[in-house]
Amino acid sequence: MRATDTFENVIGKVHRMSQDHYDESIAIRDMEFGSFNNLTIADNEFEVLPSAQRLIANRLRIPQSYLSRCPEDLQSDNLNYWLEREQKNRETFFCRFAGSKLRGVFTQRYTAIDHMEILTKMLDYGFDPACEVHYSMDESLMILKLPEYNRIFRLTDEDKIVPGISIANSEVGLLALSIEAYFYRLICSNGMISKTAVESRFKHVSRRALDEFPQVLSDVVYQSQRSQGRFRISMQTPVDNPMSTIETFAKQFQLSQDETEIVRQAYYLEHGATMFHVINAFTRAAQTPTLDAMDSYKLERIGGQILSLVK
C-alpha cells in the first residue's frame, strides 16, 4: 500500500492493523512444523507468514528457496530436524503473532520496537496530526515520509523540492528503525531518501533509538540542509554516458536485472546528460506500481546515496 494521507489517519490505519498483534516466548520443544506454511505450537495451529518463513529459514540455516520447492513432507522433515538441533543453542524463541498467524521468530536478544511506539514518539516530538504523510505499509514494513513545506527550495523557477523526514521500521526483522532525510520533488512527485552524517539506523537490539528519538530527528533536519547544495551541483555535473553510469550504479548497489531495467525505463521519462538525471532515474523508478514497499524504499535510498557522492 503506497498512498498519501494525514498523519492522524495513518495512525488510525496502523492501530487497526496491529489490533491482533501479540508476542510470546515459545519453548522450541513445543514447536512442530507440518510444512513450511503450517506450525503447531502446543496443539495450536498457526499459519506461517512469508516474513516468518524468511526468519525461520535463516535461523535454521536452510535455504528458503530450497524449502519452498520441497514437497510438504520433506519441508516438515527438514524443519523439525534442524529445530531439534537448535535446542542445543537455546530453549526458546521470541515469536510475534497476528492472531493465528506467525509473523516473526527471533532470539531473546531481539528488542521489539513497534510502529505504534514510533508514532507516539512522533506525536510527543510535535508532529501535527493534520500534516501530510506519504506512506507505504504492508505486513512487514512501515515507511513514513513527511514533507515540510515551510522548508521548500527551488532548483529552477518551475522545479521545487520539499525537504522532510523519512522514518522506516519493520516489526519482523526486514529493516532496522531508520530515520533519514526525505526530499520530495513536486514537478514529478519523486521522493528521495538521503543518508545524513548522524547515525540514523538502529538495529532492534536495544531501545536506544526511542530514547534518542527527539535528538536524532533534530540532527537529521539540520544535516539535510547540507544536501540542498548537492542537488544544484548534480544539475551542473555532466555525464558522458548516462545509461552506462546507471548500469554501473545498479551493479554497485546490487540491483537485479529486472530492477535495473525499471531504472533504465524511468531514465527515458526525463532523460538528460547530468548526474541529476541519473539520480532522478532511480527515484522515478521507485514509483513503479509493481514494486513492493521495500523495493521502492531501496531505490529512493540509492538515489540519496548517489547524491551524497556529488561534490
C-alpha positions, 0 to 999 in steps of 0.5 A: 500500500503506497498512498498519501494521507494525514498523519492522524489517519495513518495512525488510525490505519496502523492501530487497526492493523496491529489490533491482533498483534501479540508476542510470546516466548515459545519453548522450541520443544513445543514447536512442530512444523507440518510444512513450511506454511503450517506450525503447531505450537502446543496443539495450536495451529498457526499459519506461517507468514512469508516474513516468518518463513524468511526468519525461520529459514535463516535461523535454521540455516536452510535455504528458503528457496530450497524449502519452498520447492520441497514437497510438504513432507520433506519441508516438515522433515527438514524443519523439525530436524534442524529445530531439534538441533537448535535446542542445543543453542537455546530453549526458546524463541521470541515469536510475534503473532497476528492472531493465528498467524506467525509473523516473526521468530527471533532470539531473546536478544531481539528488542521489539520496537513497534510502529505504534511506539514510533508514532507516539514518539512522533506525536510527543516530538510535535508532529501535527496530526493534520500534516501530510504523510506519504506512506507505504505499509504492508505486513512487514514494513512501515515507511513514513515520509513527511514533507515540510513545506515551510522548508521548500527550495527551488532548483529552477523557477518551475522545479521545487523540492520539499525537504522532510523526514523519512522514518522506516521500521519493520516489526519482523526483522526486514529493516532496522528503525531508520530515520533519514532525510526525505526530499520530495520533488513536486514537478514529478512527485519523486521522493528521495531518501538521503543518508545524513552524517548522524547515525540514523539506523538502529538495529532492534537490539536495544531501545536506544533509538526511542530514547534518542528519538527527539535528538536524532530527528533534530540532527537529521533536519539540520544535516539535510540542509547540507544536501540542498547544495548537492542537488544544484551541483548534480544539475551542473555535473555532466555525464558522458554516458548516462545509461552506462553510469546507471548500469554501473550504479545498479551493479554497485548497489546490487540491483537485479536485472529486472530492477535495473531495467525499471531504472533504465525505463524511468531514465527515458521519462526525463532523460538528460546528460547530468548526474541529476538525471541519473539520480532522478532515474532511480527515484522515478523508478521507485514509483513503479506500481509493481514494486513492493514497499521495500523495493521502492524504499531501496531505490529512493535510498540509492538515489540519496546515496548517489547524491551524497557522492556529488561534490 
